[in-house]
Amino acid sequence: MLLPVRRVAMAPAAALSAMAAALRAWTAAVARQDAAWREALAGCAPPLGSLAGLAAQMRAAKRLPWGASPLGAFGDLPERLWRKQRGAAEALLEQLGSRRAELRAVRDAVGAAAATVLRLYEERAAELGLEAVLRRGPRCPSLADALEGLQDVERYYRHLYLEIQLFFLHISCDGLADMETLPQSWEKILECYKGDVVQDTLLKISLFVDNQRELCSSAGS
């Protein structure tokens, strides 16, 4: 009668160890991706600032009394200047497009990493049992807490990327007044997502992983 009981008792430990290993790999991957994410976000500010300055120049050029100035002799000058400024704006938009691609790559990588962990959980859920999934320690979150945090992080990247994508899509030389306020609008978006959900979750999951390592060490000694 003891042998089956021992196997059942060990099963959650083996499954928890597998989950801890998967979460350890997830935290390492997300830490790398978060560094790339922050770098890409920081890289968006310079071209947005340049676009705002360019919009101010374009609006000023529109207000110039070209016909009443010596430049009026050059009838096509306003059009040539406009084309040059639009070309500069398009180059800046291409820079933003490259940054958006970097952000999308991070979003996709984090989503794929989360899916891998959640797929493993689905495979081992019956083996784990509800009690093991919900068990918390004095300074340790439960596996359920860790998985919830993982999904919060995936949601954070996905939602912020969508906000940024829509923000970039609405940038147009046809709305110069809006272009002038791009840096302020950008900061408002980042302000809405300034919480440390990623770092908080990495800490939470690290506590869970470290606790599982300690339990495995004590069980083996």
C-alpha positions in Angstrom: 0.0 0.0 0.0 2.9 2.4 0.7 4.5 2.2 -2.8 1.6 3.7 -4.8 1.1 6.4 -2.1 4.8 7.3 -2.5 4.6 7.6 -6.3 1.5 9.8 -6.0 3.3 12.0 -3.4 6.4 12.4 -5.6 4.4 13.2 -8.8 3.6 16.8 -7.8 7.2 17.4 -6.8 8.4 16.2 -10.2 5.8 18.3 -12.0 6.6 21.3 -9.9 10.3 20.9 -10.7 9.5 20.8 -14.4 7.4 23.9 -14.0 10.1 25.7 -12.1 12.6 24.9 -14.8 10.3 26.2 -17.5 9.6 29.4 -15.5 13.4 29.9 -14.9 13.9 29.8 -18.6 11.0 32.1 -19.1 12.4 34.7 -16.7 15.8 34.7 -18.5 14.1 35.1 -21.8 11.9 37.9 -20.7 14.7 39.8 -19.0 16.6 39.8 -22.3 13.5 40.8 -24.2 12.6 43.6 -21.8 16.1 45.1 -22.3 15.4 45.1 -26.0 11.9 46.5 -25.5 13.3 49.4 -23.4 16.0 50.2 -26.0 13.4 50.2 -28.8 11.1 52.5 -26.8 14.0 54.9 -26.1 14.8 54.9 -29.8 11.4 56.2 -30.7 11.8 59.5 -28.9 14.4 61.1 -31.2 12.5 60.7 -34.5 9.2 61.7 -32.8 11.0 64.9 -31.6 12.4 65.5 -35.0 8.9 65.0 -36.6 7.5 67.6 -34.1 10.2 70.1 -35.1 9.6 69.4 -38.8 5.9 69.9 -38.4 6.6 73.3 -36.8 8.8 74.3 -39.8 6.1 73.1 -42.3 3.4 75.1 -40.6 5.6 78.2 -40.5 6.4 77.8 -44.2 2.7 77.6 -45.0 2.2 81.0 -43.2 4.9 82.8 -45.1 3.7 85.4 -47.6 5.6 83.9 -50.5 4.1 86.1 -53.1 4.9 89.4 -51.3 8.5 88.5 -50.7 11.6 88.5 -53.0 11.1 84.7 -53.0 8.0 85.2 -54.9 10.1 85.2 -58.1 10.6 81.5 -57.5 7.1 80.3 -58.0 7.8 76.6 -57.4 9.8 77.2 -54.3 7.0 76.5 -51.8 6.2 73.2 -53.5 9.8 72.2 -53.7 10.3 73.0 -50.0 7.1 71.0 -49.1 8.3 68.0 -51.0 11.7 68.1 -49.3 10.0 68.4 -45.9 7.7 65.5 -46.7 10.6 63.4 -47.7 12.3 64.2 -44.4 9.1 63.2 -42.6 8.9 59.9 -44.5 12.5 59.1 -43.6 11.7 59.7 -39.9 8.6 57.5 -40.2 10.8 54.7 -41.6 12.9 54.9 -38.5 9.8 54.6 -36.4 8.7 51.6 -38.5 12.0 49.9 -37.7 11.5 50.5 -34.0 7.9 49.2 -34.3 9.3 46.0 -35.9 11.7 45.6 -32.9 8.8 46.1 -30.5 6.7 43.6 -32.4 9.5 41.0 -32.2 9.7 41.4 -28.4 5.9 41.1 -28.1 5.9 37.9 -30.2 8.9 36.4 -28.4 7.3 37.0 -25.0 4.0 35.6 -26.2 5.7 32.5 -27.5 7.7 32.0 -24.3 4.5 32.3 -22.2 2.7 29.9 -24.5 5.4 27.3 -23.9 5.1 27.5 -20.1 1.3 27.4 -20.2 1.3 24.4 -22.6 3.6 22.5 -20.1 1.2 23.4 -17.3 -1.7 22.0 -19.3 0.2 18.8 -19.8 1.1 18.4 -16.1 -2.0 19.9 -14.5 -3.5 16.6 -13.5 -0.2 15.4 -12.1 0.3 18.7 -10.2 -3.1 18.7 -8.5 -5.0 21.8 -7.4 -3.4 21.8 -3.9 0.1 22.0 -5.3 -0.8 24.7 -7.7 -2.4 27.0 -5.1 0.1 26.3 -2.3 1.9 29.4 -1.0 4.9 29.7 1.3 5.6 32.5 3.9 7.7 34.4 1.3 6.9 32.4 -1.8 4.1 32.8 -4.3 2.2 29.9 -5.5 2.5 28.4 -9.0 -0.9 29.9 -9.7 0.5 33.3 -8.8 3.5 32.8 -11.0 1.4 31.8 -14.0 -0.9 34.7 -13.4 2.1 37.1 -13.4 3.4 35.5 -16.6 0.1 36.2 -18.3 0.1 39.8 -16.9 3.5 40.4 -18.6 2.3 38.9 -21.9 -0.7 41.2 -21.8 1.4 44.2 -20.9 3.6 43.9 -24.0 0.6 43.0 -26.2 -1.5 46.0 -25.1 1.3 48.5 -25.1 2.4 47.4 -28.6 -1.2 47.8 -29.9 -1.3 51.4 -28.4 2.0 52.2 -30.1 1.0 50.7 -33.4 -2.2 52.8 -33.5 -0.2 55.9 -32.4 2.3 55.5 -35.3 -0.5 54.8 -37.8 -2.1 58.1 -37.1 1.0 60.2 -37.7 0.4 62.2 -40.9 1.8 65.3 -42.6 -1.9 66.2 -43.2 -2.2 66.8 -39.5 0.7 69.1 -38.7 -0.8 70.4 -35.4 -1.0 66.9 -34.1 2.6 66.2 -35.4 3.9 69.1 -33.3 2.6 67.4 -30.1 3.9 63.9 -30.9 6.5 63.9 -28.0 3.8 64.9 -25.5 1.4 62.3 -26.8 4.1 59.7 -26.7 4.9 60.4 -23.1 1.2 60.1 -22.2 1.1 56.6 -23.6 4.2 55.5 -21.7 2.8 57.2 -18.6 -0.2 54.9 -18.7 2.1 51.8 -18.8 4.7 53.0 -16.4 4.0 50.4 -13.7 6.8 47.8 -13.1 4.6 44.8 -14.0 7.5 43.1 -15.8 10.1 43.6 -13.0 7.6 42.8 -10.3 6.6 39.6 -12.1 10.2 38.6 -12.6 10.8 38.9 -8.9 7.7 37.0 -8.1 8.6 34.1 -10.3 12.2 34.1 -9.1 11.0 33.7 -5.6 8.9 30.7 -6.7 11.8 29.1 -8.6 14.2 29.7 -5.8 11.8 28.1 -3.3 11.4 25.0 -5.5 15.2 24.7 -5.8 15.5 24.8 -2.0 12.8 22.2 -1.6 14.5 19.9 -4.1 17.8 20.4 -2.3 16.4 19.6 1.1 14.5 16.6 -0.3 17.7 15.2 -1.8 19.8 15.7 1.3 
